[in-house]
Amino acid sequence: MNITVVGTGYVGLVSGACLADSGNDVLCLDLDPAKIDTLNSGGIPIHEPGLDQVVARNVAAGRLRFTTDIDEAVAFGQLQFIAVGTPPDEDGSADLKYVLAAARNIASRMTEHKIIVDKSTVPVGTGDKVHRAVTEVLASRAVNIPFSVVSNPEFLKEGAAVDDFMKPDRIIIGINKGDDTALDALRTLYAPFQRNHDKLVVMDVRSAELTKYAANAMLATRISFMNELALLAEKLGADIEHVRHGIGSDPRIGYDFLYAGCGYGGSCFPKDVKALIHTGQVDAGMDLHVLKAVEHANDLQKHVLVNKVQQVFGTDLTGKHFALWGLAFKPNTDDMREAPSRVIVNALLTAGATITAYDPVAMDEARRALGVLTGLNYAKTAKAALTDADALLIVTEWKEFRSPDFRLMRSALKAKTVFDGRNLYEPRAVRDQGLTYHPIGRAG
Ligand SMILES: NC(=O)c1ccc[n+]([C@@H]2O[C@H](COP(=O)([O-])OP(=O)(O)OC[C@H]3O[C@@H](n4cnc5c(N)ncnc54)[C@H](O)[C@@H]3O)[C@@H](O)[C@H]2O)c1
């Protein structure tokens, strides 16, 4: 099949590359010429494990191409996937300007039937808005060309995106009743990704749009729940890790997404929780009490590590220097969007401290996202970041932080203190090395 993917970011690039890998001809469009230049010269603009190989072999096979040319992109695919960003607007709602612009670009150029597939995360009712926008543009051109609008939200996780796309848990298709042409096309397209059993879940467009928000809202809820419980555990002298084991063993609960930490971040959970709260309020006249609490708890949680630092060193951190391990919002990505590290770095600097940060892949992205900040420096290695630091803060659970040289840590850190926002170590093991340990929800 010929497929156009509009938007070549985390979702668009992974989707395009994986769809090409199953034999389709894919043209990825982006309006950012720097991104397309990088891709056309063999580079990958994001860090995503395994993606470079999938892109390289499909480019070499001539099945995957990149362009900034909208005319070419619209002419190419019968299927037009929209995978552009839906960032939060000032009021917390999802900003649909990129989605609607992409839809209008298609409508203003199409000359034959197109299946417009929305992969971006969009509020309930966006399918109708896209339908209206396309109808209006076609009417202004005085042409009558049939088209379909389908919702196909994406569930890949950054850091494991290729694997998630290749082996999806489910493929949600939201489609208007009777649109068999579009449904058949998507069934055929996704057949190679669901060989063990049928993973296609077909529903109406609105339910598909809500399903994506419901999934992210549920996951964010689990995290905020555990984070709040961790704070309670600390006050009551309980250990949140024991509690996690104790409840995770219940199959109705399960172990995933029960790790206490210094808050969730990334390009999805914060904005999707916000957007769903907004949808409730504005489109349904409903307060989503649970989600408001989830968001509030997460905002507080991003400050927990700095609160612990200030309990030890005082609120004025002038003259104190900290090593900070991990900047990306989670491991295996360089994504800095809404990363807890951003809040932590700013709070430490505001309190007068200086920082040397290290992240295995996100330092370039951090420099871009944070800008030049007085008092913030970067180290080439995790060990080098410890030099002259009073204490260490661990913010992202990268694998390489899991078995550190504790002896070196003790000799390097002036106050011999570790604040662990990801609970990487057994408290006793760290204590036995002569370090003072401050994890989340556990006795240090
Ligand atoms: N990142 C994730 O892990 C993830 C997972 C599932 C769903 N999503 C959703 O997928 C959507 C895309 O997210 P992302 O992280 O890939 O975004 P991104 O910011 O990485 O990429 C979006 C790209 O779209 C391009 N773009 C914007 N308008 C365009 C237009 N009219 N034509 C062509 N290109 C255009 C931008 O230049 C950018 O490169 C969002 O709605 C997001 O919520 C993201």
The ligand as a Gaussian input file, in Angstrom:
#p B3LYP/6-31G(d) Opt

LIG

0 1
 N        5.488000      10.619000      21.877000
 C        4.788000       9.591000      22.314000
 O        5.263000       8.736000      23.056000
 C        3.353000       9.420000      21.875000
 C        2.716000       8.181000      22.063000
 C        1.387000       8.036000      21.645000
 C        0.716000       9.122000      21.098000
 N        1.351000      10.318000      20.940000
 C        0.627000      11.411000      20.316000
 O        1.026000      11.482000      18.958000
 C        1.041000      12.849000      18.523000
 C        2.434000      13.198000      18.015000
 O        3.328000      13.127000      19.086000
 P        4.910000      13.133000      18.875000
 O        5.532000      12.917000      20.208000
 O        5.264000      12.236000      17.741000
 O        5.105000      14.667000      18.409000
 P        6.407000      15.361000      17.850000
 O        6.370000      16.741000      18.323000
 O        7.613000      14.516000      18.115000
 O        6.193000      15.339000      16.253000
 C        5.198000      16.043000      15.590000
 C        5.749000      16.463000      14.238000
 O        4.693000      16.976000      13.432000
 C        5.240000      18.000000      12.605000
 N        4.135000      18.798000      12.055000
 C        3.335000      19.690000      12.671000
 N        2.401000      20.152000      11.830000
 C        2.595000      19.533000      10.646000
 C        1.918000      19.568000       9.389000
 N        0.830000      20.327000       9.192000
 N        2.394000      18.809000       8.391000
 C        3.478000      18.026000       8.594000
 N        4.130000      17.934000       9.756000
 C        3.697000      18.675000      10.773000
 C        6.192000      18.729000      13.517000
 O        7.154000      19.462000      12.787000
 C        6.806000      17.556000      14.299000
 O        7.996000      17.082000      13.689000
 C        0.590000      13.676000      19.722000
 O       -0.790000      13.868000      19.638000
 C        0.919000      12.775000      20.894000
 O        0.091000      13.028000      22.007000
 C        2.661000      10.490000      21.309000

